[in-house]
Amino acid sequence: MCPHSSLKQEFLKKWIMGLQRCSFSKKNMSILERKKTIKLSADIAMASARNGTTRWSRALISNASKDGSDNRLVQQILGPESNTPVAAITNKARTRRALVCKKIVKRSRRQIRRRRRKCVAAAPVKAVTSSIAKHLVRKRTQVLKTLIPGGEFMDEICLIEETLDYITSLRVQVDVMRSVASASVRASEP
Amino acid sequence: MESNAGTKETRSNLTASDGGEVTAFESLQFTDEIHRLILAPTTDNSSSFTALLELPPPQAVELLHSPDSPKLIAASPPNVEDFQGSFRFPSNSGLIERDARFSLFSGEANNSNEKRNSPESKNVSANPEKNVKSEPAETESSQPLVSDPTVEKRSIKRKDRENKVKGSTKKSKTVANENSEDAEKLPYVHVRARRGQATDSHSLAERARREKINARMKLLQELVPGCNKISGTALVLDEIINHVQSLQRQVEFLSMRLAAVNPRIDFNLDSVFTSESGSLMDSNFPSLVMPAIWPEVQGNGHRQQYQHQWHLDTLQQPVWGREEVCNNYITPENSLLTYDSSANSATLQANHLKMEL
């Protein structure tokens, strides 16, 4: 993917740097621990490659730095830019509160509307199909919100934008990891 | 993305232009159209007029509202048969005409301005030029709309349309009583447009929001492979969810694979690098060079060797000097990288690096 080459390079750099830094903390890690650290450093590298411009990256970093065990790792990887997680957390908390309030208001409005609409007679077939479709869409958006890091606090428009960005960065991550994995496999063969 | 104001303007322009068109000489054409429409299939039996109402509004709108009237009328009988159900018009042409225009125009005011933003409007406006192409254009535009499974939107619009039809028919009937058939109910269009759109700031905001969401969904559809053919929000979202989940699973799997392959977490990039010297042609390659250089800072002996081959250390040292010198980065057995064999790859690397820098 030509337009993503710079992103790939940046991700790879950060990832490898992170891996090197956390290799000194422990020796003889089990395979699962290794996998966890690899994945974690990859994710954080991906997120920091965005430099806090997207919400999912900030959410990812703040989620990772919440757990005590991974906090050291995150700090190591991020290094001098350790301000970003803190800022991200506070930012997220603020937006979370605002969005929770918004959600409550929306939900109550929706209930009121539903009660009103029950009185009004609507063409049954159309109402049913539309409600079914709406229900499906709502369910899907719920699932999507669970998938995207920090998605529960976004409204629909932001969610779609974030999925766009998230998908592109995931693709970059997969490409880089795949090439590194194949390279290391080939290296370890002879 | 379009701004709210922009979309509103385009919409109002649409209605204004439609009204303008209708106001103009088109008005007469419409009556002729409708007359012909009505009279043409009267050769068939006559039965309820409600078949027209049950037509999905956009199709009917296309049928009646496309300014390319004469060809349209010539084409209309075959198109009419294409649509679901046959058109059965009662013989009372005046009543039919009025009612047809009301229902269809309100449908048009709702649907055409909302569902079809630019492409469909372009379609409509492009019709006057093309005569022969009007039929395929119309059928094309009608068919995706027919197959459009955004049931929610259509049903909502139908509800609105019905409400507005009821509300507006009163007004329009009074006006129609004043004028005879040729009064081409442009006022109706205006009235309906205003009633439909401008009264509710809520609905306006909702419509703008809907358009934003739809625009972004289109982008997503282009990004995710295989989503272009699917229409309908729920199915597209399904595909997107599957795609994201598969990507996340791939990341997990690859990280597991990496963990399994390498006994140490800082996998031997040098060995990786050498083995891949010829094969890695993409842009990952130059950045792989970087970490390999760090240990060379310490290993002077090796450094000499590499300098001969790369001629790039001096370039890279300032770049990477800022980075903390890797603390005791152990370059084990693989440290003596045999670059002699990979002379051409060295030049390749050089090129890559130059490009990068």
Interface residues (C-beta under 8 A of the other chain):
Chain A: S5 K8 Q9 L12 K13 I16 M17 L19 Q20 C22 S23 F24 M29 I31 L32 R34 K35 T37 I38 K39 A42 D43 A122 A123 K126 A127 T129 S130 I132 A133 K134 L136 V137 R140 T141 V143 L144 L147 I148 E156 I157 I160 E161 T163 L164 Y166 I167 T168 L170 R171 Q173 V174 V176 M177 R178 S179 V180 A181 A183 S184 V185 R186 A187 S188 E189
Chain B: T150 V151 E152 S155 I156 R158 K159 R209 K212 I213 R216 M217 L219 L220 L223 V224 T233 A234 L237 D238 I240 I241 H243 V244 Q245 L247 Q248 Q250 V251 E252 L254 S255 M256 R257 L258 A259 A260 V261 N262 R264 I265 D266 F267 N268 L269 S271 V272 F273 T274 S275 E276 S279 L280 D282 S283 N284 P286 S287 L288 M290 P291 E323 C326 N327 N328 Y329 E356
